[in-house]
Amino acid sequence: MGILAASSSTGSGMSSIIIIVLMIAFMYFFMIRPQQKQRKEHQSMVNHLKKGDQVVMISRLHGVIDEINTTDQTVTIDCEGVYLTFDLSAIARVIPSKTQETAETPASESAAASQEPAKEASEAPASQEAAPASESAAADDQKPAQSDSADADK
């Protein structure tokens, strides 16, 4: 009996170790790994900054980069004539410039253009069905108006 009790206690100890290992794996894949990926993306964004880029700071302050100091890891932002110095890590995001937007829009416009004919075809019968209903409603509105004018003449 003593042997059976000892083997069952080691089995429960083994299952608790497996649960702890699974919890650590869960934390790694759902907490630590996404944070590392986000940090790498932010570092890449900071490395590609240049003078004249429009940025938004973590304090939601919008401005244009005037100077980047890589030795001190600081950036000077021009906010409508006011020059402020921030840490590079304080940059939340870069606002895309007009030239980047125009380079990206032709591809998105062609995709949107291919979807528009399908939308127009599906919307056309619906608008044609709605037109007779609105015409009959307009005719109903005119009938009481005619009877009111007839009553006024009497």
Secondary structure, 3 states (H helix, E strand, C coil): CHHHHHHHHHHHHHHHHHHHHHHHHHHHHHHHHHHHHHHHHHHHHHHCCCCCCEEEECCCCEEEEEEEECCCCEEEEEECCEEEEEEHHHEEEEECCHHHHHHHHHHHHHHHHHHHHHHHHHHHHHHHHHHHHHHHHHHHHHHHHHHHHHHHHC
